[in-house]
């Protein structure tokens, strides 16, 4: 996996958001609420996934193995 994965997933999320925007066209009085809920859900899910993915890709603290013995 590379650092480009969040970019491609972001493009897919934007595409899904646009698709949901078009799919909820003229669906009644709650159209704006439905669109807002879908777009906010996609945005929050993408941001949560991207932050966790990038934190694992480039950790701030180098992991240390605890099962090693120190040689004298």
ABEGO torsion letter per residue (X at the ends): XBAAAAAAAAAAAAAAAAAAAAAABGAEAAAAAAAAAAAAAAAAAAAAAAAAAAAAABBABBBBBAABBBBX
